[in-house]
Amino acid sequence: MSTTKRGRAQDRARVAGGQDHEVRYEAAKEGVSKGAVKDAVRAVGNSRDKVEQKLDADN
């Protein structure tokens, strides 16, 4: 696991819905809007696998 500038461990298995750069990345990766990613995080939680499954199911 990599660390942040502050020395904290980053969790790549999660999507931080409040972090614009993470939402943008996931939206571009899945080919959806940022709003769709935020809605998926609200619906299924912040697990990256679950968010991607929800976005795939919605498309």
Backbone as CSV, one residue per row, in Angstrom:
resi,resn,N_x,N_y,N_z,CA_x,CA_y,CA_z,C_x,C_y,C_z
1,MET,0.845,-1.160,0.000,0.000,0.000,0.000,0.899,1.235,0.000
2,SER,0.548,2.201,-0.804,1.344,3.424,-0.865,0.921,4.375,0.248
3,THR,1.704,5.403,0.434,1.400,6.367,1.489,1.177,7.748,0.893
4,THR,0.453,8.560,1.631,0.196,9.936,1.212,1.364,10.812,1.628
5,LYS,1.300,12.080,1.279,2.339,13.032,1.678,2.420,13.157,3.199
6,ARG,1.304,12.908,3.864,1.258,13.035,5.315,1.673,11.743,6.012
7,GLY,2.043,10.719,5.247,2.500,9.479,5.827,1.397,8.483,6.115
8,ARG,0.202,8.773,5.694,-0.922,7.863,5.911,-0.996,6.860,4.775
9,ALA,-1.515,5.686,5.070,-1.671,4.660,4.050,-2.873,4.995,3.166
10,GLN,-2.693,4.850,1.861,-3.794,5.049,0.927,-4.484,3.720,0.690
11,ASP,-5.783,3.755,0.599,-6.548,2.541,0.369,-7.105,2.588,-1.050
12,ARG,-6.477,1.880,-1.946,-6.889,1.883,-3.353,-8.192,1.129,-3.578
13,ALA,-8.651,0.382,-2.579,-9.881,-0.388,-2.715,-11.119,0.452,-2.430
14,ARG,-10.930,1.725,-2.134,-12.048,2.599,-1.793,-12.084,3.809,-2.726
15,VAL,-13.290,4.319,-2.941,-13.482,5.549,-3.714,-13.931,6.619,-2.729
16,ALA,-13.149,7.657,-2.575,-13.520,8.759,-1.697,-14.442,9.694,-2.470
17,GLY,-15.732,9.590,-2.211,-16.721,10.372,-2.942,-16.564,11.866,-2.776
18,GLY,-15.919,12.304,-1.705,-15.718,13.728,-1.462,-14.444,14.272,-2.081
19,GLN,-13.641,13.412,-2.669,-12.388,13.831,-3.292,-12.596,13.939,-4.802
20,ASP,-12.593,15.173,-5.304,-12.903,15.412,-6.710,-11.987,14.631,-7.648
21,HIS,-10.702,14.526,-7.324,-9.787,13.826,-8.229,-10.100,12.331,-8.299
22,GLU,-10.575,11.745,-7.191,-10.928,10.320,-7.229,-12.216,10.095,-8.017
23,VAL,-13.174,10.997,-7.831,-14.439,10.892,-8.565,-14.191,11.078,-10.061
24,ARG,-13.345,12.072,-10.419,-13.001,12.314,-11.827,-12.330,11.096,-12.441
25,TYR,-11.376,10.501,-11.707,-10.655,9.331,-12.200,-11.623,8.174,-12.463
26,GLU,-12.477,7.893,-11.506,-13.410,6.775,-11.640,-14.405,7.035,-12.773
27,ALA,-14.854,8.284,-12.910,-15.786,8.634,-13.981,-15.135,8.432,-15.345
28,ALA,-13.892,8.869,-15.497,-13.193,8.703,-16.774,-12.931,7.227,-17.056
29,LYS,-12.565,6.492,-16.038,-12.271,5.063,-16.184,-13.503,4.288,-16.638
30,GLU,-14.661,4.626,-16.072,-15.895,3.908,-16.382,-16.685,4.545,-17.527
31,GLY,-16.276,5.736,-17.961,-16.973,6.409,-19.057,-18.337,6.941,-18.658
32,VAL,-18.440,7.442,-17.427,-19.702,7.988,-16.922,-19.448,9.389,-16.361
33,SER,-20.518,10.027,-15.921,-20.375,11.367,-15.345,-19.922,11.288,-13.886
34,LYS,-19.417,12.413,-13.381,-19.020,12.470,-11.974,-20.234,12.268,-11.071
35,GLY,-21.368,12.779,-11.493,-22.597,12.605,-10.714,-22.993,11.145,-10.581
36,ALA,-22.786,10.382,-11.647,-23.109,8.953,-11.607,-22.214,8.227,-10.608
37,VAL,-20.951,8.623,-10.543,-20.031,8.010,-9.584,-20.460,8.358,-8.161
38,LYS,-20.782,9.619,-7.918,-21.213,10.031,-6.580,-22.503,9.315,-6.183
39,ASP,-23.439,9.162,-7.121,-24.676,8.443,-6.834,-24.394,6.981,-6.497
40,ALA,-23.456,6.374,-7.217,-23.099,4.974,-6.957,-22.459,4.832,-5.578
41,VAL,-21.613,5.779,-5.196,-20.992,5.733,-3.865,-22.063,5.850,-2.793
42,ARG,-23.021,6.742,-2.999,-24.115,6.886,-2.027,-24.953,5.616,-1.942
43,ALA,-25.152,4.956,-3.078,-26.024,3.772,-3.120,-25.380,2.521,-2.524
44,VAL,-24.093,2.292,-2.819,-23.482,1.015,-2.426,-22.316,1.157,-1.464
45,GLY,-21.946,2.371,-1.115,-20.794,2.572,-0.233,-19.560,2.903,-1.045
46,ASN,-18.405,2.924,-0.386,-17.210,3.391,-1.069,-16.267,2.286,-1.536
47,SER,-16.709,1.056,-1.526,-15.902,-0.034,-2.057,-15.776,0.131,-3.573
48,ARG,-14.532,0.186,-4.063,-14.307,0.409,-5.486,-14.966,-0.684,-6.330
49,ASP,-14.881,-1.945,-5.888,-15.490,-3.050,-6.635,-17.004,-2.877,-6.739
50,LYS,-17.652,-2.532,-5.626,-19.105,-2.368,-5.626,-19.531,-1.170,-6.468
51,VAL,-18.762,-0.083,-6.382,-19.077,1.110,-7.176,-18.978,0.773,-8.663
52,GLU,-17.913,0.071,-9.056,-17.747,-0.290,-10.470,-18.846,-1.241,-10.930
53,GLN,-19.246,-2.177,-10.078,-20.343,-3.093,-10.434,-21.644,-2.319,-10.627
54,LYS,-21.919,-1.373,-9.740,-23.134,-0.553,-9.847,-23.120,0.269,-11.128
55,LEU,-21.978,0.867,-11.446,-21.887,1.665,-12.663,-22.046,0.793,-13.897
56,ASP,-21.483,-0.408,-13.884,-21.640,-1.333,-15.014,-23.091,-1.755,-15.176
57,ALA,-23.769,-2.003,-14.056,-25.158,-2.443,-14.096,-26.068,-1.341,-14.612
58,ASP,-25.737,-0.089,-14.269,-26.565,1.043,-14.690,-26.384,1.382,-16.159
59,ASN,-25.257,0.966,-16.747,-25.003,1.278,-18.165,-25.478,0.194,-19.001
